Amino acid sequence: MTVIEPAPARPDDAEAWDAEVLAAQARAHYMQSSAWARTRAGSPWTALRDRIPVDGTDYPVQLFARKAPLAGTIYHAARIAGVTPAHVAALTERARSYPKGVFAVKAEVFQEYDQTLVDAFEAAGWVRTVSSQYEHAVMVDLSGSLDEVSARFKKRARNSYRSAAKQGVTIDEVPMTPESIARMHVLIDEVRERTGGYFRPHSYFQRIWDVYDAEGQGRFFYAMHEGESVASAFVIRFGDTAWYKDAGSQRENPKLFAPYAMQWAIMQRLHEEGVTGYELANIPDPASWEDSDIRGLYVFKTAWAPEPVRYMPSFELPLNGRYALWQRAGRYLRALYTRRTKDAWY
């Protein structure tokens, strides 16, 4: 079998690559964008590109390669979209032609759960694995008129952003300056301290903000009340989809409903620009959300859509015997890495 090695991502073809991905991957995810490849520069991950033949056309996939202790190299196809059973067959065949040092390919599919697609992965030899990305989220449908958009919200969303407006909450889109960035970190840290959850280090956020600001694909929004920023959001756009990527807020006055006002303002801006889908990111499993430490996020985010989204599970394709070693020791080694560096392995 001919060995095929994916090419390194190149900044000089960023525009062409993004156009390819947006054309081939329905509702393409920003992790397949050139900008996201730039955010990985200087990290243990190397961005690679492959074009996989599927039914007579090329399917562009951005992969991220990393050395895994004891096992070799793993390729991570992060948040690929537009995947059908035919794509699974092509991805499988292609993966088996990668260099022998690659012990596995990890695929995380940015599509709603589809049992037929799950069956296709499993029949081709892929095994379910721990996800590096969330499996439950809220996707806000921004198609149609603004009246049609808001009619799809739950009543508590409409009541909350109207109440915030009456209390004098205003929303500003602000440029990324040292001052606005510092305030974003402060508000994120307030959430970190309030919830006790795991957050990436400041440097991780900063790298992403810098790249997406430079690319014109990311921006800050602030909810203001009586001259003070009380909630914040960093929003990414790629094609006709946008993501509520990072956020912070104060908790002194929850009845102010500033985050609701901010989200509605963001949605109106995105709608004006032609965005048709706005993802609000992670929520707890709907089957057990009441027992979650982030049940407040569930209540907040699910107010914006009739139903939450369940994404596809993550899969890995073992390519040699070293995969079994990674299965046994990988979770421990990743946890050790996080304790040592305060950052996630993926």
C-alpha positions as CSV (number, residue, x, y, z in Angstrom):
1,M,0.0,0.0,0.0
2,T,1.3,3.5,-0.9
3,V,2.1,5.6,2.2
4,I,0.3,8.9,2.2
5,E,1.5,11.7,4.5
6,P,-0.8,14.7,4.9
7,A,0.8,18.0,4.1
8,P,1.5,20.7,6.8
9,A,-1.0,23.5,6.9
10,R,0.3,26.6,5.2
11,P,-0.7,30.2,6.1
12,D,-0.4,31.3,2.5
13,D,-3.3,29.2,1.3
14,A,-5.7,30.1,4.2
15,E,-8.4,31.6,2.1
16,A,-8.4,28.8,-0.4
17,W,-8.4,26.1,2.3
18,D,-11.3,27.7,4.1
19,A,-13.3,28.0,0.9
20,E,-12.7,24.2,0.3
21,V,-13.8,23.3,3.7
22,L,-17.0,25.4,3.7
23,A,-17.9,24.0,0.3
24,A,-17.4,20.3,1.3
25,Q,-18.4,20.2,4.9
26,A,-22.0,21.2,5.7
27,R,-22.1,23.5,8.7
28,A,-18.3,23.3,8.8
29,H,-16.8,23.8,12.3
30,Y,-14.2,26.4,13.0
31,M,-11.7,23.7,14.1
32,Q,-11.4,22.9,10.4
33,S,-10.5,26.5,9.6
34,S,-7.1,27.9,8.8
35,A,-7.4,30.2,11.8
36,W,-7.8,27.3,14.2
37,A,-4.6,25.8,12.7
38,R,-2.8,29.0,13.5
39,T,-4.0,28.8,17.1
40,R,-2.1,25.4,17.4
41,A,1.2,26.9,16.3
42,G,3.8,26.6,19.1
43,S,1.7,23.8,20.8
44,P,2.4,20.1,20.8
45,W,0.0,19.7,18.0
46,T,0.9,20.1,14.3
47,A,-1.8,21.1,11.8
48,L,-1.9,18.9,8.7
49,R,-4.2,18.8,5.7
50,D,-5.5,15.9,3.6
51,R,-7.9,15.7,0.7
52,I,-9.6,12.4,0.7
53,P,-11.4,11.0,-2.4
54,V,-15.0,10.4,-1.8
55,D,-17.4,9.5,-4.6
56,G,-15.3,11.3,-7.2
57,T,-14.7,14.5,-5.2
58,D,-12.1,15.5,-2.7
59,Y,-13.1,15.8,0.9
60,P,-10.8,18.3,2.8
61,V,-9.9,17.3,6.3
62,Q,-7.7,19.2,8.7
63,L,-5.8,16.9,11.0
64,F,-3.8,17.6,14.1
65,A,-0.8,15.3,14.9
66,R,0.8,14.8,18.2
67,K,3.2,12.4,19.8
68,A,1.6,10.3,22.4
69,P,3.8,8.8,25.2
70,L,4.7,5.2,24.6
71,A,2.5,4.8,21.5
72,G,3.7,7.0,18.7
73,T,1.7,9.6,16.7
74,I,-2.0,10.1,16.8
75,Y,-4.0,12.1,14.2
76,H,-7.0,14.0,15.4
77,A,-9.7,14.9,12.9
78,A,-11.4,17.6,15.0
79,R,-15.0,18.4,14.4
80,I,-15.3,17.2,10.8
81,A,-18.7,17.7,9.2
82,G,-20.7,16.6,6.2
83,V,-19.8,13.0,7.0
84,T,-21.9,10.1,5.4
85,P,-21.2,6.3,5.5
86,A,-19.4,6.8,2.2
87,H,-17.0,9.3,3.9
88,V,-16.5,6.8,6.7
89,A,-15.3,4.2,4.2
90,A,-13.0,6.6,2.5
91,L,-11.6,7.9,5.8
92,T,-10.9,4.4,6.9
93,E,-9.1,3.5,3.7
94,R,-7.1,6.7,3.9
95,A,-6.1,6.2,7.5
96,R,-4.7,2.8,6.8
97,S,-2.3,4.4,4.3
98,Y,-0.8,7.0,6.8
99,P,2.8,6.6,7.9
100,K,3.5,3.5,10.2
101,G,4.4,5.8,13.1
102,V,0.7,6.8,13.3
103,F,-0.9,4.4,15.7
104,A,-4.5,5.7,15.6
105,V,-6.8,8.3,14.0
106,K,-9.3,10.1,16.3
107,A,-12.5,11.4,14.6
108,E,-14.9,13.8,16.2
109,V,-17.9,14.5,14.0
110,F,-19.8,17.8,14.2
111,Q,-23.2,16.4,13.4
112,E,-26.3,15.4,15.2
113,Y,-26.3,11.8,16.5
114,D,-27.1,9.4,13.6
115,Q,-27.3,5.7,14.4
116,T,-26.7,4.8,10.8
117,L,-23.4,6.8,10.9
118,V,-22.5,5.2,14.2
119,D,-23.0,1.8,12.7
120,A,-20.9,2.7,9.7
121,F,-17.9,3.7,11.9
122,E,-18.2,0.6,14.0
123,A,-18.5,-1.7,11.0
124,A,-15.3,-0.2,9.6
125,G,-13.3,-1.0,12.7
126,W,-13.6,2.3,14.6
127,V,-14.1,2.1,18.3
128,R,-15.9,4.6,20.6
129,T,-13.6,6.7,22.8
130,V,-13.6,9.5,25.2
131,S,-14.6,12.8,23.5
132,S,-12.3,15.8,23.7
133,Q,-15.3,18.0,22.8
134,Y,-18.8,18.2,24.3
135,E,-21.5,15.9,23.1
136,H,-24.5,18.0,24.1
137,A,-25.2,21.6,23.1
138,V,-27.8,24.1,21.9
139,M,-27.8,25.3,18.3
140,V,-30.0,28.4,17.8
141,D,-31.7,28.5,14.4
142,L,-31.3,32.0,13.0
143,S,-33.0,31.4,9.7
144,G,-36.1,33.4,8.7
145,S,-37.1,36.8,10.0
146,L,-36.1,38.0,13.5
147,D,-39.7,37.5,14.5
148,E,-39.5,33.9,13.4
149,V,-36.2,33.5,15.2
150,S,-37.5,34.9,18.5
151,A,-40.7,32.8,18.2
152,R,-38.6,29.7,18.5
153,F,-37.2,30.8,21.9
154,K,-38.8,29.6,25.1
155,K,-40.8,32.2,26.9
156,R,-38.2,32.7,29.7
157,A,-35.6,33.9,27.1
158,R,-37.9,36.6,25.7
159,N,-39.1,37.7,29.2
160,S,-35.5,37.8,30.5
161,Y,-34.0,40.0,27.7
162,R,-36.9,42.3,27.8
163,S,-36.5,42.7,31.6
164,A,-32.8,43.4,31.2
165,A,-33.6,46.2,28.7
166,K,-36.1,47.7,31.1
167,Q,-33.4,47.7,33.8
168,G,-31.0,49.6,31.5
169,V,-28.7,46.8,30.3
170,T,-27.0,47.7,27.0
171,I,-24.8,45.6,24.8
172,D,-21.6,46.8,23.2
173,E,-19.4,45.1,20.6
174,V,-15.9,46.2,21.6
175,P,-12.5,46.0,19.9
176,M,-9.9,43.8,21.4
177,T,-7.6,46.1,23.4
178,P,-5.4,45.5,26.4
179,E,-8.3,46.9,28.6
180,S,-11.1,44.8,27.1
181,I,-8.9,41.7,27.1
182,A,-8.0,42.2,30.8
183,R,-11.7,42.6,31.6
184,M,-12.6,39.4,29.7
185,H,-10.1,37.5,31.8
186,V,-11.5,39.0,35.0
187,L,-15.0,38.0,34.2
188,I,-14.0,34.5,33.1
189,D,-12.0,34.1,36.3
190,E,-15.2,35.1,38.3
191,V,-17.0,32.2,36.6
192,R,-14.0,29.9,37.3
193,E,-14.1,30.8,41.0
194,R,-17.9,30.6,41.3
195,T,-18.2,27.2,39.7
196,G,-15.0,25.5,40.6
197,G,-14.8,24.0,37.1
198,Y,-11.8,23.4,34.9
199,F,-10.8,26.3,32.7
200,R,-7.8,26.5,30.3
201,P,-5.0,28.9,31.3
202,H,-5.1,32.6,30.2
203,S,-2.5,32.0,27.5
204,Y,-4.8,29.5,25.8
205,F,-7.7,31.9,25.6
206,Q,-5.3,34.7,24.6
207,R,-3.8,32.8,21.6
208,I,-7.3,32.1,20.2
209,W,-8.5,35.6,20.7
210,D,-5.4,37.1,19.0
211,V,-5.7,34.8,16.0
212,Y,-9.4,35.2,15.4
213,D,-9.2,38.9,15.9
214,A,-6.5,39.2,13.3
215,E,-8.5,37.0,10.9
216,G,-11.7,39.1,11.4
217,Q,-13.5,35.9,12.5
218,G,-13.8,36.6,16.3
219,R,-15.1,39.5,18.5
220,F,-16.0,40.6,22.0
221,F,-19.4,41.6,23.2
222,Y,-20.0,43.2,26.6
223,A,-23.2,43.7,28.6
224,M,-23.1,47.0,30.4
225,H,-25.1,48.2,33.4
226,E,-24.6,51.6,35.1
227,G,-21.2,52.0,33.4
228,E,-19.8,48.6,34.3
229,S,-19.3,45.5,32.2
230,V,-21.3,42.7,33.9
231,A,-21.1,39.9,31.3
232,S,-18.9,39.2,28.3
233,A,-18.7,36.9,25.3
234,F,-16.2,36.0,22.7
235,V,-17.9,34.8,19.5
236,I,-16.3,33.0,16.5
237,R,-17.8,32.9,13.0
238,F,-16.9,30.5,10.2
239,G,-19.1,30.5,7.2
240,D,-22.8,30.7,8.0
241,T,-22.2,29.4,11.6
242,A,-21.1,31.2,14.8
243,W,-20.1,29.9,18.2
244,Y,-20.4,31.3,21.7
245,K,-16.8,30.3,22.4
246,D,-15.8,32.0,25.7
247,A,-17.8,33.9,28.3
248,G,-17.6,35.5,31.8
249,S,-20.1,37.2,34.1
250,Q,-20.6,38.7,37.5
251,R,-23.1,37.0,39.8
252,E,-24.0,39.9,42.1
253,N,-27.4,40.6,40.5
254,P,-28.8,37.5,38.7
255,K,-32.2,39.2,38.3
256,L,-30.6,41.7,36.0
257,F,-30.6,39.0,33.2
258,A,-27.7,40.7,31.4
259,P,-26.5,37.5,29.7
260,Y,-29.9,37.1,28.1
261,A,-29.8,40.6,26.8
262,M,-26.3,40.0,25.5
263,Q,-27.2,36.8,23.7
264,W,-30.2,38.4,22.0
265,A,-28.1,41.3,20.8
266,I,-25.4,38.9,19.5
267,M,-28.1,36.9,17.6
268,Q,-29.5,40.0,16.0
269,R,-26.1,41.1,14.8
270,L,-25.3,37.6,13.4
271,H,-28.7,37.4,11.8
272,E,-28.0,40.7,10.0
273,E,-24.8,39.3,8.7
274,G,-26.3,36.2,7.3
275,V,-25.4,33.6,9.9
276,T,-28.1,30.9,10.1
277,G,-26.8,28.8,13.0
278,Y,-25.4,30.0,16.4
279,E,-24.1,27.3,18.7
280,L,-24.2,28.0,22.5
281,A,-21.6,25.3,23.3
282,N,-21.6,22.8,26.1
283,I,-24.6,21.8,28.2
284,P,-25.0,18.9,30.6
285,D,-26.5,15.6,29.4
286,P,-30.3,16.4,29.2
287,A,-31.0,13.0,30.9
288,S,-29.2,14.1,34.1
289,W,-28.9,17.9,33.9
290,E,-30.6,18.5,37.3
291,D,-27.7,16.7,39.0
292,S,-25.0,18.7,37.2
293,D,-22.7,21.3,38.6
294,I,-23.6,23.5,35.6
295,R,-27.4,23.0,35.6
296,G,-27.7,26.8,35.6
297,L,-26.1,26.8,32.1
298,Y,-28.5,24.2,31.0
299,V,-31.5,26.4,32.0
300,F,-29.9,29.5,30.4
301,K,-28.9,27.9,27.1
302,T,-31.9,25.7,26.5
303,A,-34.1,28.8,26.7
304,W,-33.0,29.7,23.1
305,A,-34.1,26.5,21.2
306,P,-37.0,24.0,21.2
307,E,-34.6,21.1,21.9
308,P,-30.9,20.7,22.6
309,V,-28.5,18.9,20.2
310,R,-26.8,15.6,20.8
311,Y,-23.7,15.2,18.7
312,M,-22.0,12.1,17.4
313,P,-19.8,10.2,19.7
314,S,-16.0,10.2,19.2
315,F,-14.3,7.3,17.5
316,E,-10.7,6.1,17.1
317,L,-9.4,3.8,14.4
318,P,-6.6,1.6,15.7
319,L,-3.8,1.3,13.2
320,N,-1.3,-1.0,15.0
321,G,-0.7,-2.9,18.2
322,R,0.5,0.2,20.1
323,Y,-3.1,1.4,20.2
324,A,-3.9,-1.1,22.9
325,L,-1.1,0.5,25.1
326,W,-2.7,3.9,24.5
327,Q,-6.1,2.6,25.5
328,R,-4.7,1.2,28.8
329,A,-2.4,4.1,29.7
330,G,-3.7,7.1,27.8
331,R,-6.2,8.3,30.3
332,Y,-3.7,8.3,33.1
333,L,-1.0,10.0,31.0
334,R,-3.4,12.7,29.8
335,A,-4.4,13.3,33.4
336,L,-0.8,13.5,34.5
337,Y,-0.1,16.0,31.7
338,T,-3.0,18.2,32.9
339,R,-1.8,18.2,36.5
340,R,1.7,19.1,35.5
341,T,0.8,21.8,32.9
342,K,-2.6,23.0,34.0
343,D,-3.7,22.5,30.4
344,A,-5.7,19.7,28.7
345,W,-3.9,17.2,26.5
346,Y,-6.3,17.7,23.6
